[in-house]
Amino acid sequence: MITNARGDLTEVKGPGVVGEQPVLRPGESYQYTSGAPLNTSSGMMGGAYQMESETGERFDIEIPTFSLDNPDQRMVLN
């Protein structure tokens, strides 16, 4: 969920992360860079990723809410 500075919510849903569906083995990690649709200079983002184990069990991994801020604007803490 993305919340802009006016409190408007945008839900982002879809398969994969930036078009990829990585398979991670125990001890492995995955990094990526992405953007977010934000029409104000600051906002917040958080939610969950749904994962699937090798046995097909699905489970959610929570993404703690974090601040989105335009580096060219004065700092606004959410």
PyMOL commands that set and color helices and strands:
alter all, ss='L'
color gray80, all
select strands_A, chain A and resi 2-4+9-10+42-52+58-69
alter strands_A, ss='S'
color yellow, strands_A
deselect
rebuild
show_as cartoon
